[in-house]
Amino acid sequence: MKILKTSKTLWHELVTRLNAAGTFLPQIFLRLILFWEFWEAGKMKYDGGAEGNWFASIQDSFPFPFDSIDPAISWSMAMWGEIICAILILLGLFTRFAAISLIMITVVATAAVHWPDNYSSLSELWKGYAISGDGFGNYKLPLLYIIMLLPLLFSGAGKFSLDNLIAKISHYSDSQSQTSDLGMWGLAIMAIGVPLMFVMPTFGTGLAVVGLIALIANKFMTPK
């Protein structure tokens, strides 16, 4: 019994310290790698200038409404979006805004370049989960970026960030608070469904509608 009690005490001490480190350390690693990847992508567009703009050649592949935007404007939006949001991610400033912006940029790029032109089943779609899709798409890398951005969207940049510093200075007590209700599920479903609308319109729209209904229902269910 004494050995068991000692083991439980050691495990508790280990877990509590890992929990403490988890409030800032994983987010730092995510922010560093995401900063570099998107900064590099934006810098390549900047160095290429207008002469390197290849968006015109894939204009028809962009999802609505981006297929109606002038390629020069799309190029500038993607370039500055990647550069500015990468810096915000690194600093941990307006992190959720930067994360959702980069998710949307990545999803649009995936729809235009990396998503398969057509597929008849989920197993065929899954063939595109590769670095080289051999004609079935090539969405593995952008999907990984999106998955890495999701923790920053849902949980923020962590304690080691300007967002957290601003929250402390402004005494914004809600920065670390949590509300688990139907509205939480609705918001989470919408955050996933809206980006999916650009690559899987029917499924993504369905998720977004379900999320919106959950948000509205929660509003009426919440006592005033």
KASUL-V330944 format. One record per residue. N is the residue number from 1. RES is the residue in one letter. OMEGA is omega in whole degrees, -180 to 180 (none if undefined). Layout:
{{N | RES | OMEGA} {N | RES | OMEGA}}
//
This chain:
{{1 | M | -180} {2 | K | 179} {3 | I | 180} {4 | L | 180} {5 | K | 179} {6 | T | 179} {7 | S | 179} {8 | K | 179} {9 | T | 179} {10 | L | 179} {11 | W | 179} {12 | H | 179} {13 | E | 179} {14 | L | -177} {15 | V | -179} {16 | T | 178} {17 | R | 176} {18 | L | 177} {19 | N | 180} {20 | A | 178} {21 | A | -179} {22 | G | 179} {23 | T | -180} {24 | F | -171} {25 | L | 180} {26 | P | -180} {27 | Q | 179} {28 | I | 180} {29 | F | 178} {30 | L | -178} {31 | R | -180} {32 | L | -177} {33 | I | 179} {34 | L | 175} {35 | F | -175} {36 | W | -177} {37 | E | -177} {38 | F | 174} {39 | W | 180} {40 | E | 180} {41 | A | 178} {42 | G | 180} {43 | K | 178} {44 | M | 177} {45 | K | 180} {46 | Y | -180} {47 | D | 180} {48 | G | 179} {49 | G | -180} {50 | A | -179} {51 | E | -178} {52 | G | -177} {53 | N | 179} {54 | W | -179} {55 | F | -179} {56 | A | -177} {57 | S | 180} {58 | I | -176} {59 | Q | -178} {60 | D | -178} {61 | S | 180} {62 | F | 176} {63 | P | 176} {64 | F | 6} {65 | P | -174} {66 | F | 177} {67 | D | 180} {68 | S | -179} {69 | I | 179} {70 | D | -178} {71 | P | 179} {72 | A | 178} {73 | I | 178} {74 | S | 180} {75 | W | -180} {76 | S | 179} {77 | M | 180} {78 | A | -178} {79 | M | -177} {80 | W | 175} {81 | G | 180} {82 | E | -178} {83 | I | -176} {84 | I | -179} {85 | C | 176} {86 | A | 179} {87 | I | 178} {88 | L | 177} {89 | I | -180} {90 | L | -178} {91 | L | -174} {92 | G | -177} {93 | L | -175} {94 | F | -169} {95 | T | -178} {96 | R | 176} {97 | F | 180} {98 | A | -178} {99 | A | -179} {100 | I | 178} {101 | S | 180} {102 | L | 175} {103 | I | -180} {104 | M | 177} {105 | I | -179} {106 | T | -180} {107 | V | 178} {108 | V | 178} {109 | A | 178} {110 | T | 180} {111 | A | -175} {112 | A | -170} {113 | V | -167} {114 | H | -176} {115 | W | 179} {116 | P | -180} {117 | D | 177} {118 | N | 177} {119 | Y | -175} {120 | S | -179} {121 | S | 178} {122 | L | 178} {123 | S | 177} {124 | E | 176} {125 | L | -177} {126 | W | 178} {127 | K | 178} {128 | G | 177} {129 | Y | -175} {130 | A | 173} {131 | I | 173} {132 | S | -170} {133 | G | -180} {134 | D | 176} {135 | G | -179} {136 | F | -177} {137 | G | -173} {138 | N | -169} {139 | Y | -177} {140 | K | -176} {141 | L | 177} {142 | P | 177} {143 | L | 178} {144 | L | 177} {145 | Y | -179} {146 | I | 179} {147 | I | 178} {148 | M | 179} {149 | L | -176} {150 | L | 177} {151 | P | 178} {152 | L | 177} {153 | L | -175} {154 | F | -173} {155 | S | -179} {156 | G | -173} {157 | A | -178} {158 | G | -175} {159 | K | -178} {160 | F | -176} {161 | S | 176} {162 | L | 176} {163 | D | -180} {164 | N | 179} {165 | L | 179} {166 | I | 179} {167 | A | 179} {168 | K | -179} {169 | I | -178} {170 | S | -180} {171 | H | 180} {172 | Y | -171} {173 | S | -177} {174 | D | -173} {175 | S | -180} {176 | Q | -179} {177 | S | -177} {178 | Q | 175} {179 | T | -179} {180 | S | 179} {181 | D | 180} {182 | L | 178} {183 | G | 177} {184 | M | 179} {185 | W | 179} {186 | G | 180} {187 | L | 180} {188 | A | 180} {189 | I | 178} {190 | M | 180} {191 | A | 178} {192 | I | -175} {193 | G | -177} {194 | V | 176} {195 | P | -180} {196 | L | 180} {197 | M | -177} {198 | F | -180} {199 | V | 177} {200 | M | -170} {201 | P | -177} {202 | T | -179} {203 | F | -179} {204 | G | 178} {205 | T | 178} {206 | G | 178} {207 | L | -179} {208 | A | 179} {209 | V | 178} {210 | V | 178} {211 | G | 179} {212 | L | 178} {213 | I | 179} {214 | A | 178} {215 | L | -180} {216 | I | 179} {217 | A | 180} {218 | N | -180} {219 | K | -179} {220 | F | -178} {221 | M | -177} {222 | T | 179} {223 | P | -179} {224 | K | none}}
//
